[in-house]
Amino acid sequence: MRVASRNLRLYDTGNVAGVDEVFAPDLIDHNAVAGAASAIDGMRSLVAAVRDGFTDTRHRILFQQELSGGWVVIHWQMTGTHTGEAFGFAASGNPVAINGTDIVRVVDGKITEIYHVEELLKLTQQISTGPQPA
């Protein structure tokens, strides 16, 4: 089930084209991006937003468990630096660190379904406070 964690590397590398290698074209995203034409388009826009808004992005898997039926649970931490416009906030130069959890279903080597929860309030607080003193 290595593909389950490959989606995190897309954010670290900014590889928007890789979304098509990791996710099924008829992906079901239970927490879809508002206004996206499809779930896979939403994933492309999320990868692009992280790529454009943050540098030195690193996802570290804190916990991963395979379940029956192709389901995988991944609890992760993302760190990086807010160096570009992201989610409506101008670059702050601030370091960020948030946790998240993905529950994905893998069928025929691609993620077909995803539930994901991220610490978005914490992220917003970290990038909206302006540059932090050294």
JOFENHU-V349627 format. One record per residue. N is the residue number from 0. PSI is psi as a letter, one per 30 degrees, with the letter a starting at -180 (none if undefined). OMEGA is omega in radians with two decimals (999 if undefined). BURIAL is b if it has 9 or more other C-alpha atoms within 8 Angstrom, else e. Layout:
n: [N,N]
psi: [PSI,PSI]
omega: [OMEGA,OMEGA]
burial: [BURIAL,BURIAL]
//
This chain:
n: [0,1,2,3,4,5,6,7,8,9,10,11,12,13,14,15,16,17,18,19,20,21,22,23,24,25,26,27,28,29,30,31,32,33,34,35,36,37,38,39,40,41,42,43,44,45,46,47,48,49,50,51,52,53,54,55,56,57,58,59,60,61,62,63,64,65,66,67,68,69,70,71,72,73,74,75,76,77,78,79,80,81,82,83,84,85,86,87,88,89,90,91,92,93,94,95,96,97,98,99,100,101,102,103,104,105,106,107,108,109,110,111,112,113,114,115,116,117,118,119,120,121,122,123,124,125,126,127,128,129,130,131,132,133]
psi: [h,f,f,e,f,f,f,e,f,e,e,e,f,g,i,e,f,f,e,f,f,e,k,k,f,h,k,j,j,f,h,l,k,k,f,k,e,l,e,e,e,e,e,e,e,e,e,e,e,e,e,f,f,k,l,h,k,k,k,k,k,e,k,k,k,k,l,l,g,g,k,k,k,k,k,l,k,k,l,a,k,j,f,l,k,k,h,g,k,l,k,f,g,k,k,l,j,l,l,l,k,k,j,l,k,k,k,h,g,l,k,f,k,k,k,k,k,l,i,e,e,e,e,e,e,e,f,g,f,l,k,k,k,none]
omega: [-3.12,3.13,-3.13,3.13,3.13,-3.13,3.11,3.12,3.10,3.13,-3.13,-3.11,-3.08,-3.05,-3.14,-3.14,3.14,3.10,-3.12,3.10,-3.03,-3.05,3.06,-3.12,3.14,3.14,2.99,3.11,-3.09,3.08,-2.98,3.06,3.14,3.07,3.13,-3.12,3.12,3.14,-3.13,3.03,3.08,3.10,3.09,-3.11,3.08,3.11,3.13,-3.14,3.11,3.12,-3.06,-3.03,-3.01,3.02,-3.14,-3.11,3.12,3.03,3.10,3.13,3.13,-3.12,3.05,3.14,3.04,3.12,3.13,3.08,3.13,-3.13,3.12,3.06,3.11,3.02,-2.98,3.01,3.05,3.00,3.12,3.12,-3.09,-3.03,3.13,3.11,3.13,3.04,3.09,-3.13,3.06,-3.13,3.12,-3.04,-3.08,2.95,3.10,3.04,3.09,3.04,3.08,3.10,3.06,2.97,-3.04,3.03,-3.12,3.09,3.13,3.03,3.12,3.08,-3.10,-3.08,-3.13,2.90,3.13,3.13,3.13,3.09,-3.05,3.07,3.11,3.11,3.13,3.11,-3.10,-3.07,-3.10,-3.07,-3.11,-3.12,3.13,3.10,-3.11,999]
burial: [b,e,b,b,b,b,b,e,b,b,b,b,e,b,b,b,e,e,b,b,e,b,b,b,e,e,b,e,b,e,e,e,b,e,e,b,e,e,b,b,b,b,b,b,b,b,b,b,b,b,b,b,b,b,b,e,b,b,b,e,b,e,e,b,e,b,e,e,e,b,b,b,b,b,b,b,b,b,b,b,b,b,b,b,b,b,e,e,e,e,b,b,b,b,b,b,b,b,b,b,b,b,b,b,b,b,e,e,e,b,b,b,b,b,b,b,e,e,b,e,e,e,b,e,e,b,b,e,e,e,e,e,e,e]
//
